[in-house]
Amino acid sequence: MNKCLRIALTADSSNDFLYAFIQKHARKLGLEGMAQMIDPKNNQIRITVCGSAVDLDHFIDLIHKEATKFDLHSMEVEPFLKDKDYRSVFRVID
């Protein structure tokens, strides 16, 4: 069963986190969606991600596991209804 999540987080090493970690693992797990820096000054990132419940759980676990490496200060996860067609791709928006 597919579901979608919206994840808001704050990380000190935001660009490395977005490109080297988030995009890599989202693609590896076959997830679709996007990640975007919404407040560069405060390193706030919003991730919109859709996929199977199992893959999304694994994705969240990976973020938690790497939290200390990327200095994650906060993370909020909430379900949402898919509002766009991501065309089976995960993108990082600059």
Secondary structure in CASP SS format (residue, H / E / C, confidence):
PFRMAT SS
TARGET T0000
AUTHOR 0000-0000-0000
METHOD secondary structure of the structure
MODEL  1
M C 1.00
N E 1.00
K E 1.00
C E 1.00
L E 1.00
R E 1.00
I E 1.00
A E 1.00
L E 1.00
T E 1.00
A E 1.00
D C 1.00
S C 1.00
S H 1.00
N H 1.00
D H 1.00
F H 1.00
L H 1.00
Y H 1.00
A H 1.00
F H 1.00
I H 1.00
Q H 1.00
K H 1.00
H H 1.00
A H 1.00
R H 1.00
K H 1.00
L C 1.00
G C 1.00
L C 1.00
E E 1.00
G E 1.00
M E 1.00
A E 1.00
Q E 1.00
M E 1.00
I E 1.00
D E 1.00
P H 1.00
K H 1.00
N H 1.00
N C 1.00
Q E 1.00
I E 1.00
R E 1.00
I E 1.00
T E 1.00
V E 1.00
C E 1.00
G E 1.00
S E 1.00
A H 1.00
V H 1.00
D H 1.00
L H 1.00
D H 1.00
H H 1.00
F H 1.00
I H 1.00
D H 1.00
L H 1.00
I H 1.00
H H 1.00
K H 1.00
E C 1.00
A C 1.00
T C 1.00
K C 1.00
F C 1.00
D C 1.00
L E 1.00
H E 1.00
S E 1.00
M E 1.00
E E 1.00
V E 1.00
E E 1.00
P E 1.00
F C 1.00
L C 1.00
K C 1.00
D C 1.00
K C 1.00
D C 1.00
Y C 1.00
R C 1.00
S C 1.00
V C 1.00
F E 1.00
R E 1.00
V E 1.00
I E 1.00
D C 1.00
END
